[in-house]
Amino acid sequence: MSTNNNTEYLAKRQLKRGTAGWLLLAGLGVSYVISGDFAGWNFGIAEAGWGGFAIAAVLMAVMYLALVLSLAEMSAAIPAAGGGYSFARQAMGPAGGYLTGLAVLIEYALAPAAIVIFIGSAVEALTGFNGPWVYALFYLLFLGIHLAGVGEALKVMMVISGLAVLAIIATAFVLITNFDASRLFDVPVTDAVGASEFLPLGWYGVWAALPFAMWLFLAVEGVPLAAEEAKDPAKDVPKGIIGAMIFLLFTAFLVVVLVPGAGGAAAMGASAVPLVDALNASGSEGLATVVNILGLAGLVASFFSIIYGYSRLVFALSRAGYLPRSLSITTNRKVPARALIVPAVFGFLVSLSGEGDLILAMAVVGATLSYALMALSHILLRVKQPDLPRPYKTPGGVVTSSIALVLSLIALTGVYAFDPRAFLYTMVLFIVGAAYYFGYSSKHLVAKSADEEFAMLANAESDLEMAK
């Protein structure tokens, strides 16, 4: 493209800059994940017993912390809306960038479909209503808020996730007085290899529980997707994602220890609403009702924020030519409307299957693939571009990102151990997406390299500023 064409092209593809400070970004990171504290993680206890799940949770906490520290460095050095895709393209070229973006897109397009099914179940428990029209209502409502503008959307998200966090902390205060360590080990010991009171389902259980442990942190890696809308990306994004991760480690500890310690590990491993059931078991029925309602707020917060995340990823992939370019056109409010709507239609159609657990497991496969590729990107950038300006540097350097890489590959196999269907279906999606790139979009990219794309963006933005 010529310079004039670049400017005209990007003038239709502008996000609203300077909208989010680090605190709002940290809130976004918490919002992505918070629904996982209310339900989903606890099914890992059924797979491994409390001790086995605790091991899985610690491993996944280490993986996410190592990944977040790696992403913090890359997001400060490469503050682009594509997040992991942008980092991978810089490190591994167009194909590596696309495949990483594709893996993240699978995660972010499928996760809302799973969450809206869980929202439907929560609405049914409160009102008696459920079904496709409930899913459609939530998609339409929150798409409407996002279309109003990013500032408005992020502020609404902060309020919703704040209510969910309040529910978790209130639950913890009540359950700590009813905690009994013996209840953590009430799952019957099986004859599995390595089985004991601490590991009642043996070491295989730990492996199969990894996907559920991920649910305590899944999607926090999406904070860099807001880089182009941050006030000071080089400072705000690292502070935001690290702040979110520290807070999520705290809430994960609260629910993993106190909920089964008050309600019993065996009962919580089978519960659809573990916080509510633990409160009921401790005699706090009134608070249980409140938490049941606020648990819906937690689901909504994650649903709402992941929609934001996938729209920014689709915007970045489309702007670069990986996906149809029309998807990155923004409105007068600087909102990528088509990047919001098209994946929502896909997610709604997927939600009609009603198989929330399967869809969630497929999202985890996409996530773990992307984690491995993002961790590899950090290693390659350190090796290939040691002089790249890095306002923030990962503690431990490539050792830290290597830990994230190894653990993400182990977590990927854990999904296969839990549900081979989820693994195979996601691989089919990944292969179809890869075929689209190699068969078509690789020949229609806007820029040949990440450096060329970033230079084009910088020049066009400068021209647009001068034209104002």
C-alpha positions as CSV (number, residue, x, y, z in Angstrom):
1,M,0.0,0.0,0.0
2,S,1.1,3.6,-0.7
3,T,1.4,6.1,2.2
4,N,-1.9,7.7,1.2
5,N,-3.7,4.4,1.0
6,N,-2.2,3.4,4.3
7,T,-3.6,6.5,6.0
8,E,-7.0,6.1,4.3
9,Y,-7.1,2.4,5.3
10,L,-6.2,3.0,8.9
11,A,-8.5,6.0,9.3
12,K,-11.4,3.5,9.2
13,R,-9.7,1.3,11.7
14,Q,-8.9,3.4,14.8
15,L,-9.5,2.4,18.4
16,K,-10.1,5.0,21.1
17,R,-6.8,5.7,22.7
18,G,-6.1,6.8,26.3
19,T,-9.2,5.2,27.7
20,A,-7.8,2.7,30.3
21,G,-5.3,3.2,33.1
22,W,-3.5,0.3,34.8
23,L,-6.3,-0.1,37.4
24,L,-9.0,-0.4,34.8
25,L,-6.8,-2.9,33.0
26,A,-6.3,-4.9,36.2
27,G,-10.1,-4.9,36.6
28,L,-10.4,-6.2,33.0
29,G,-8.0,-9.1,33.9
30,V,-10.0,-10.0,37.0
31,S,-13.2,-9.7,35.1
32,Y,-12.0,-12.1,32.4
33,V,-11.5,-14.8,35.0
34,I,-13.8,-14.2,38.0
35,S,-16.6,-16.5,36.9
36,G,-14.1,-19.4,37.3
37,D,-14.0,-18.8,41.1
38,F,-17.8,-19.5,41.4
39,A,-17.9,-22.8,39.5
40,G,-16.1,-25.1,37.2
41,W,-12.8,-25.4,39.1
42,N,-14.4,-27.7,41.7
43,F,-15.1,-30.5,39.2
44,G,-11.3,-31.0,39.4
45,I,-11.8,-32.3,42.9
46,A,-14.0,-35.1,41.4
47,E,-11.2,-36.0,39.1
48,A,-8.3,-35.9,41.6
49,G,-9.6,-35.5,45.2
50,W,-8.7,-32.3,47.1
51,G,-5.0,-33.1,47.4
52,G,-4.6,-33.9,43.7
53,F,-6.5,-30.9,42.7
54,A,-4.4,-28.7,45.0
55,I,-1.3,-30.0,43.2
56,A,-2.9,-29.2,39.8
57,A,-3.9,-25.8,41.0
58,V,-0.4,-24.9,42.2
59,L,1.1,-26.1,38.8
60,M,-1.4,-24.0,36.9
61,A,-0.8,-21.0,39.2
62,V,2.9,-21.3,38.4
63,M,2.2,-21.6,34.7
64,Y,0.0,-18.5,34.6
65,L,2.3,-16.4,36.8
66,A,5.3,-17.3,34.5
67,L,3.2,-16.6,31.4
68,V,1.9,-13.3,32.8
69,L,5.4,-12.1,33.6
70,S,6.5,-13.0,30.1
71,L,3.5,-11.2,28.6
72,A,4.2,-8.2,30.7
73,E,7.6,-7.8,29.0
74,M,6.3,-8.3,25.5
75,S,3.3,-6.1,26.0
76,A,5.5,-3.2,27.1
77,A,7.8,-3.7,24.2
78,I,5.1,-4.3,21.6
79,P,1.9,-2.5,22.7
80,A,-0.5,-3.6,20.0
81,A,-4.2,-4.6,20.1
82,G,-3.4,-8.2,18.9
83,G,-1.7,-9.2,22.2
84,G,-0.2,-12.6,21.8
85,Y,-0.7,-12.6,18.1
86,S,1.4,-9.4,17.8
87,F,4.1,-10.8,20.0
88,A,4.3,-14.1,18.0
89,R,4.3,-12.3,14.7
90,Q,7.3,-10.3,15.8
91,A,9.1,-13.5,17.0
92,M,8.0,-16.1,14.4
93,G,6.8,-14.2,11.4
94,P,3.4,-14.1,9.7
95,A,2.6,-17.8,10.0
96,G,3.6,-18.0,13.7
97,G,1.6,-14.9,14.4
98,Y,-1.5,-16.1,12.7
99,L,-1.4,-19.6,14.4
100,T,-1.0,-18.0,17.8
101,G,-3.9,-15.6,17.1
102,L,-6.0,-18.5,15.8
103,A,-5.5,-20.4,19.0
104,V,-6.4,-17.4,21.1
105,L,-9.4,-16.8,18.9
106,I,-10.7,-20.3,19.4
107,E,-10.4,-19.8,23.1
108,Y,-12.1,-16.4,23.1
109,A,-14.9,-17.3,20.6
110,L,-15.8,-20.5,22.4
111,A,-15.5,-19.3,26.1
112,P,-18.5,-16.9,25.9
113,A,-20.6,-19.7,24.3
114,A,-19.8,-21.9,27.3
115,I,-20.4,-19.1,29.8
116,V,-23.7,-18.1,28.4
117,I,-24.9,-21.7,28.8
118,F,-23.9,-21.5,32.5
119,I,-25.6,-18.1,32.7
120,G,-28.8,-19.7,31.4
121,S,-28.6,-22.3,34.1
122,A,-28.2,-19.6,36.8
123,V,-31.1,-17.6,35.4
124,E,-33.2,-20.8,35.4
125,A,-32.3,-21.4,39.1
126,L,-33.4,-17.9,39.9
127,T,-36.4,-17.4,37.6
128,G,-37.3,-20.7,36.0
129,F,-36.5,-19.4,32.5
130,N,-33.8,-20.8,30.2
131,G,-33.1,-21.7,26.6
132,P,-31.9,-20.1,23.4
133,W,-33.8,-16.9,23.9
134,V,-32.0,-16.3,27.2
135,Y,-28.6,-16.8,25.4
136,A,-29.7,-14.4,22.7
137,L,-30.9,-11.8,25.2
138,F,-27.5,-11.7,27.0
139,Y,-25.5,-11.6,23.8
140,L,-27.7,-8.7,22.5
141,L,-27.6,-6.8,25.8
142,F,-23.9,-6.8,26.2
143,L,-23.1,-6.3,22.5
144,G,-25.2,-3.2,22.8
145,I,-23.1,-1.9,25.7
146,H,-19.9,-2.6,23.9
147,L,-21.1,-0.8,20.8
148,A,-21.7,2.3,22.9
149,G,-18.0,2.7,23.4
150,V,-15.0,1.2,25.2
151,G,-14.9,3.6,28.1
152,E,-18.6,2.9,28.9
153,A,-18.0,-0.9,28.5
154,L,-15.0,-1.1,30.8
155,K,-16.7,1.0,33.5
156,V,-19.8,-1.3,33.5
157,M,-17.5,-4.3,33.6
158,M,-15.7,-3.0,36.6
159,V,-19.0,-2.6,38.5
160,I,-20.2,-6.1,37.7
161,S,-16.9,-7.8,38.5
162,G,-16.7,-5.7,41.8
163,L,-20.0,-7.2,42.9
164,A,-18.6,-10.7,42.1
165,V,-15.4,-10.1,44.1
166,L,-17.5,-8.8,47.0
167,A,-19.4,-12.1,47.0
168,I,-16.2,-14.2,47.1
169,I,-14.7,-12.2,50.0
170,A,-18.0,-12.3,52.0
171,T,-18.1,-16.1,51.5
172,A,-14.6,-16.5,52.7
173,F,-15.3,-14.5,55.9
174,V,-18.2,-16.8,56.7
175,L,-16.5,-20.1,55.7
176,I,-13.3,-19.5,57.6
177,T,-15.2,-20.0,60.9
178,N,-16.6,-23.3,59.7
179,F,-13.3,-24.7,58.2
180,D,-12.4,-28.2,59.1
181,A,-9.3,-29.7,57.5
182,S,-10.6,-33.2,57.7
183,R,-13.3,-32.3,55.2
184,L,-10.7,-31.8,52.6
185,F,-9.9,-35.5,52.6
186,D,-13.4,-37.1,52.6
187,V,-13.1,-38.4,49.0
188,P,-12.8,-42.3,49.1
189,V,-9.4,-43.7,48.2
190,T,-9.4,-45.7,45.0
191,D,-7.0,-48.4,43.8
192,A,-5.5,-46.1,41.2
193,V,-1.7,-45.9,40.8
194,G,-0.2,-43.7,43.6
195,A,-3.6,-43.4,45.4
196,S,-3.6,-42.3,49.0
197,E,-5.7,-40.2,51.4
198,F,-4.1,-37.1,49.9
199,L,-4.3,-38.4,46.3
200,P,-7.5,-40.6,46.4
201,L,-7.5,-40.9,42.6
202,G,-3.8,-41.2,42.1
203,W,-1.5,-39.3,39.8
204,Y,-3.7,-39.8,36.8
205,G,-6.3,-37.7,38.6
206,V,-3.8,-34.8,38.9
207,W,-3.3,-34.9,35.2
208,A,-7.0,-34.9,34.4
209,A,-7.6,-32.1,36.9
210,L,-5.3,-29.6,35.1
211,P,-8.0,-28.2,32.8
212,F,-10.2,-27.4,35.8
213,A,-7.4,-25.8,37.7
214,M,-6.9,-23.5,34.6
215,W,-10.4,-22.3,35.1
216,L,-9.2,-20.3,38.1
217,F,-7.0,-18.1,35.8
218,L,-8.2,-18.7,32.3
219,A,-8.2,-15.6,30.0
220,V,-6.1,-13.3,32.2
221,E,-3.7,-13.3,29.3
222,G,-6.2,-11.1,27.5
223,V,-5.2,-7.9,29.2
224,P,-2.6,-7.0,26.4
225,L,-5.5,-7.0,23.9
226,A,-6.4,-3.5,25.4
227,A,-2.9,-2.1,24.7
228,E,-3.9,0.3,22.0
229,E,-6.6,1.8,24.3
230,A,-4.4,2.2,27.3
231,K,-3.2,5.6,28.5
232,D,0.5,4.6,28.7
233,P,0.7,1.0,27.3
234,A,4.4,0.5,28.2
235,K,3.6,1.0,31.9
236,D,-0.1,0.4,32.3
237,V,-0.4,-3.0,30.6
238,P,2.4,-4.8,32.6
239,K,1.1,-3.2,35.9
240,G,-2.5,-4.2,35.0
241,I,-1.8,-7.8,34.0
242,I,0.5,-8.5,37.0
243,G,-1.9,-6.8,39.4
244,A,-4.8,-8.9,38.1
245,M,-2.8,-12.1,38.4
246,I,-1.8,-11.3,42.1
247,F,-5.4,-10.7,43.0
248,L,-6.6,-13.9,41.2
249,L,-4.0,-15.9,43.1
250,F,-5.6,-14.6,46.3
251,T,-9.2,-15.4,45.3
252,A,-8.1,-18.8,44.0
253,F,-6.5,-19.6,47.4
254,L,-9.7,-18.6,49.2
255,V,-12.1,-20.7,47.2
256,V,-9.9,-23.8,46.8
257,V,-9.1,-24.1,50.5
258,L,-12.2,-22.7,52.3
259,V,-15.1,-24.0,50.1
260,P,-14.2,-27.7,50.3
261,G,-13.0,-27.2,53.9
262,A,-16.4,-26.0,54.9
263,G,-18.7,-28.0,52.6
264,G,-16.6,-31.2,52.2
265,A,-14.4,-32.1,49.2
266,A,-16.7,-34.9,47.9
267,A,-19.8,-32.7,47.9
268,M,-18.1,-29.8,46.4
269,G,-16.6,-31.9,43.6
270,A,-20.1,-32.6,42.4
271,S,-21.7,-29.2,43.0
272,A,-22.9,-26.9,40.3
273,V,-22.7,-23.9,42.7
274,P,-19.9,-24.8,45.2
275,L,-19.8,-21.4,47.1
276,V,-23.6,-21.5,47.6
277,D,-23.6,-25.1,48.7
278,A,-20.7,-24.5,51.1
279,L,-22.6,-21.6,52.7
280,N,-25.8,-23.7,53.0
281,A,-23.8,-26.5,54.6
282,S,-22.4,-23.9,57.2
283,G,-25.9,-22.6,58.0
284,S,-25.6,-19.3,56.2
285,E,-28.7,-19.7,53.9
286,G,-29.3,-15.9,53.6
287,L,-25.8,-15.1,52.4
288,A,-26.0,-18.2,50.1
289,T,-29.0,-16.6,48.3
290,V,-27.1,-13.4,47.9
291,V,-24.0,-15.2,46.6
292,N,-26.2,-17.2,44.2
293,I,-27.4,-13.9,42.7
294,L,-23.9,-12.4,42.6
295,G,-22.5,-15.6,41.1
296,L,-24.6,-14.7,38.1
297,A,-22.7,-11.3,38.2
298,G,-19.4,-13.2,38.0
299,L,-20.5,-15.2,35.0
300,V,-21.8,-12.0,33.3
301,A,-18.5,-10.2,34.1
302,S,-16.4,-12.9,32.3
303,F,-18.9,-13.1,29.5
304,F,-18.9,-9.4,29.0
305,S,-15.1,-8.9,29.2
306,I,-14.2,-11.9,26.9
307,I,-16.5,-10.4,24.3
308,Y,-14.3,-7.3,24.5
309,G,-11.2,-9.4,24.2
310,Y,-12.2,-11.4,21.1
311,S,-13.4,-8.1,19.4
312,R,-9.9,-6.6,19.8
313,L,-8.2,-9.7,18.6
314,V,-10.4,-10.0,15.5
315,F,-9.9,-6.3,14.9
316,A,-6.1,-6.8,14.9
317,L,-6.1,-9.9,12.8
318,S,-8.4,-8.3,10.3
319,R,-6.5,-5.0,10.1
320,A,-3.4,-7.0,9.3
321,G,-5.2,-9.0,6.6
322,Y,-5.3,-12.4,8.3
323,L,-9.1,-12.2,8.5
324,P,-11.4,-10.4,6.0
325,R,-10.4,-6.7,6.2
326,S,-14.0,-5.5,6.6
327,L,-14.1,-6.9,10.2
328,S,-11.7,-4.3,11.4
329,I,-13.7,-1.2,10.3
330,T,-14.6,0.9,13.3
331,T,-17.6,3.2,14.0
332,N,-17.6,6.9,14.8
333,R,-17.2,5.9,18.5
334,K,-14.0,4.0,17.5
335,V,-15.7,0.6,18.2
336,P,-14.9,-2.4,16.0
337,A,-18.6,-3.3,15.5
338,R,-18.2,-6.1,13.0
339,A,-15.5,-7.7,15.1
340,L,-18.0,-7.7,18.0
341,I,-21.0,-9.0,16.1
342,V,-19.6,-11.8,13.8
343,P,-18.0,-13.9,16.5
344,A,-21.1,-13.3,18.7
345,V,-23.2,-14.9,16.0
346,F,-20.8,-17.9,15.9
347,G,-20.8,-18.2,19.7
348,F,-24.6,-18.0,19.9
349,L,-24.9,-20.8,17.3
350,V,-22.4,-22.9,19.3
351,S,-24.3,-22.3,22.5
352,L,-27.4,-23.9,21.0
353,S,-25.6,-27.3,21.5
354,G,-26.1,-26.8,25.3
355,E,-22.9,-28.7,26.0
356,G,-21.2,-26.1,28.2
357,D,-18.6,-28.5,29.6
358,L,-17.4,-29.7,26.2
359,I,-17.3,-26.1,24.8
360,L,-15.3,-25.0,27.8
361,A,-12.8,-27.9,27.4
362,M,-12.4,-26.9,23.7
363,A,-11.6,-23.3,24.8
364,V,-9.0,-24.7,27.2
365,V,-7.3,-26.5,24.3
366,G,-7.1,-23.3,22.3
367,A,-5.8,-21.5,25.4
368,T,-3.0,-24.0,26.1
369,L,-1.9,-24.0,22.5
370,S,-1.7,-20.2,22.6
371,Y,0.2,-20.2,25.9
372,A,2.9,-22.5,24.5
373,L,3.3,-20.3,21.4
374,M,3.4,-17.0,23.4
375,A,6.0,-18.4,25.8
376,L,8.0,-19.6,22.8
377,S,7.7,-16.0,21.4
378,H,9.2,-14.6,24.6
379,I,12.2,-17.0,24.3
380,L,12.7,-16.2,20.6
381,L,12.5,-12.5,21.1
382,R,15.1,-12.6,23.8
383,V,17.4,-14.6,21.5
384,K,16.7,-12.9,18.2
385,Q,16.1,-9.3,19.3
386,P,18.2,-8.8,22.5
387,D,18.3,-5.0,21.8
388,L,14.5,-4.6,21.5
389,P,13.5,-1.8,24.0
390,R,12.0,-3.4,27.0
391,P,10.5,-1.0,29.5
392,Y,9.7,-4.0,31.7
393,K,11.8,-7.1,31.9
394,T,10.5,-10.5,33.0
395,P,12.2,-11.7,36.2
396,G,14.1,-14.9,35.4
397,G,14.1,-14.1,31.7
398,V,13.8,-17.2,29.4
399,V,13.8,-19.5,32.4
400,T,10.5,-18.1,33.4
401,S,9.0,-18.4,29.9
402,S,10.4,-21.9,29.6
403,I,8.5,-22.9,32.7
404,A,5.3,-21.5,31.1
405,L,6.1,-23.4,27.9
406,V,6.6,-26.8,29.5
407,L,3.6,-26.5,31.8
408,S,1.3,-25.3,29.0
409,L,2.2,-28.4,27.0
410,I,1.5,-30.6,30.0
411,A,-1.9,-28.8,30.5
412,L,-2.7,-29.4,26.8
413,T,-2.4,-33.2,27.3
414,G,-4.5,-32.9,30.4
415,V,-7.5,-31.9,28.3
416,Y,-7.1,-35.1,26.3
417,A,-6.9,-37.1,29.6
418,F,-10.3,-35.5,30.6
419,D,-12.2,-35.4,27.3
420,P,-10.6,-36.7,24.0
421,R,-13.5,-35.2,22.1
422,A,-12.7,-31.7,23.1
423,F,-9.1,-32.2,22.1
424,L,-10.0,-33.6,18.7
425,Y,-12.8,-31.1,17.8
426,T,-10.5,-28.2,18.6
427,M,-7.7,-29.6,16.5
428,V,-10.2,-29.8,13.6
429,L,-11.0,-26.1,14.1
430,F,-7.3,-25.3,14.3
431,I,-6.6,-27.2,11.0
432,V,-9.5,-25.5,9.2
433,G,-8.2,-22.1,10.4
434,A,-4.7,-22.9,9.4
435,A,-5.8,-24.0,5.9
436,Y,-7.6,-20.7,5.4
437,Y,-4.3,-18.9,6.2
438,F,-2.0,-21.0,4.0
439,G,-4.6,-21.2,1.2
440,Y,-5.8,-17.6,1.1
441,S,-4.9,-14.9,3.6
442,S,-1.1,-15.4,3.6
443,K,-1.3,-13.9,0.1
444,H,-3.4,-10.9,1.1
445,L,-1.5,-9.5,4.2
446,V,-1.4,-5.7,4.6
447,A,2.3,-5.9,5.6
448,K,5.0,-8.5,5.0
449,S,6.4,-8.4,8.6
450,A,5.5,-7.2,12.1
451,D,8.1,-4.3,11.8
452,E,6.5,-3.2,8.5
453,E,3.0,-3.3,10.0
454,F,4.0,-1.4,13.1
455,A,5.8,1.2,11.0
456,M,2.8,1.6,8.8
457,L,0.6,2.1,11.8
458,A,2.9,4.7,13.3
459,N,3.2,6.6,10.1
460,A,-0.5,6.5,9.3
461,E,-1.4,7.6,12.9
462,S,1.0,10.5,12.6
463,D,-0.6,11.6,9.3
464,L,-4.0,11.3,10.9
465,E,-3.0,13.5,13.9
466,M,-1.6,16.1,11.6
467,A,-4.8,16.1,9.5
468,K,-6.9,16.9,12.5
